[in-house]
Amino acid sequence: MSLLSDTITVYSVIGPTKGFISGNLVPGGEQYLRLNLEGLARLHPTEKFQVYLAHSILHGKLNQTWSDIPRNMQIEIVEFGESDITDFSSNPVLQHGQLLNEIIRVRPPRTSFSLIVDPDIFILRVNLVSELRSALRIRKLKAIGVSYPARYPKEYSWSYPQVYFLLLENSSIDLKRVDFRSDSSKQLDSQEYLYHIKQTQKLHVRVIRSFLRFIASYADFSFTKHSLLTADYLLSYRAFVEVRDTGWRIWKNIERSEVEVLPNIVVDECKRILGFDEEEYVSVNDEFQSRKLNPKWHFINHGILENREIGKQVSIFRWLRPINACQYSLSATEKWPLSSVICNRELQLSDDELSLLQEFREADFYAYHEGLAVMHLGSGNKAKLGNSLERLSSALESFWKFR
């Protein structure tokens, strides 16, 4: 079957029609997705989109009629009953993968490219998808997308895109043969070692980071530094930890050189950590000296997890290190390699870009050609926004009109 080259197929899972995050009632995926698709159509006026939305009737009744659809977009919602999906999971993460499997099975792509998006992903750059499609063709890549943000613990990899926002070349990847379900067992392996990341360690990381952020002070946002986390940010001297999140099987037979990851924008606001001597930290981590890196930011987000040397610090910081001794670093490695330091290419953002970052500080932003490209709202901002999309819609409308 020949593939249509003038249309892009879009897949998304709507999710529950309403939900609670941190005790707050938040809009359902349907409302976020409506705003998502509005931006996609608006920022790509010359493109055509065939959109397939998967919805489980167990997630509630859809509220919107979807009547005022953009001219360059055709939307079809496919609802699945309880009996339509074998062994439909009660786990929301597994449900997401199962629904992606089903929507692709019943509505396989007939176009050259497919875009998979989460409802709370918002495109910020005019013709971004068109540019990414051109990059796939010219550089003969199989996929481009966003990966985990820099703030995630190091059992996550930044090597491959995730299905938050993922553009795929359909002749290279047969989506009908991909199982998008996550694997909650997280069986980890390498050439010589087996590692299992304990949930208790993750709890330690969260508690310690929360404490460090509590005793830190932050710069005025106008003085905040923004830099890029690149895909080169890999830990070459530790075992590769495979996070089996939604869509992880896509990458089993694809080389790293065949994909591109849009860099996460690192928002560095840390001005001071009470009692922390950054000169001492730098003196025992000399690779920092060759990079424009804020040692305080690195210590909170990565150094404490890496169990790095910290120099002559006050007692509280010396006590934290053994509590959080990294259980998956190689014992033969004396310290973490240079490649574990943030790749720090500072960005020069426009006033409206800075304003959007300030408005949604807990969102994850990604860049393309040194400018804002994608925003992943995430649960933190959903909880703060509450049960109304007015603030989000207004902010995006103001941003889009300048594009």
Number of C-alpha atoms within 10 A of each C-alpha: 4 8 13 13 11 12 18 24 25 22 23 25 26 26 25 19 19 17 16 15 14 11 9 14 16 22 20 22 22 23 20 21 22 17 19 20 23 15 20 24 20 18 20 17 14 11 17 18 23 18 21 24 22 24 27 23 15 13 15 13 12 19 10 9 7 13 7 6 14 18 11 16 21 14 16 13 15 16 16 16 11 11 8 11 15 8 10 15 13 8 9 11 15 19 22 24 20 23 26 27 23 19 22 18 14 11 17 17 22 17 19 19 25 26 22 21 22 22 24 23 22 24 25 23 21 17 19 17 21 14 12 18 22 13 16 21 11 9 10 14 21 23 28 25 24 27 24 19 20 23 14 12 16 17 15 17 21 24 20 23 25 23 20 19 24 21 25 24 21 18 13 14 18 13 20 17 11 17 17 25 21 20 16 13 8 15 14 16 14 12 7 6 12 13 16 13 15 10 9 10 16 15 12 16 20 13 11 19 17 13 12 20 17 11 12 19 14 14 13 10 15 11 11 16 17 19 23 22 23 19 19 16 17 19 17 13 15 17 19 20 20 15 17 18 19 23 20 20 16 19 17 7 8 16 11 13 10 14 20 21 24 24 26 27 25 24 21 19 20 20 16 17 19 12 13 20 17 17 13 15 21 19 15 14 19 11 14 18 11 7 13 13 20 18 21 23 20 17 21 21 20 23 20 24 23 21 20 19 19 22 17 15 14 11 9 10 16 14 10 14 19 11 14 19 16 17 15 19 19 14 10 8 10 10 15 20 15 16 14 17 20 23 19 17 17 16 16 13 15 10 10 15 15 16 16 19 21 15 14 21 15 17 20 23 27 26 22 16 8 16 16 22 21 22 22 22 21 14 16 14 18 25 18 15 18 16 16 14 16 10 12 19 14 11 16 18 13 13 16 17 9 7 10
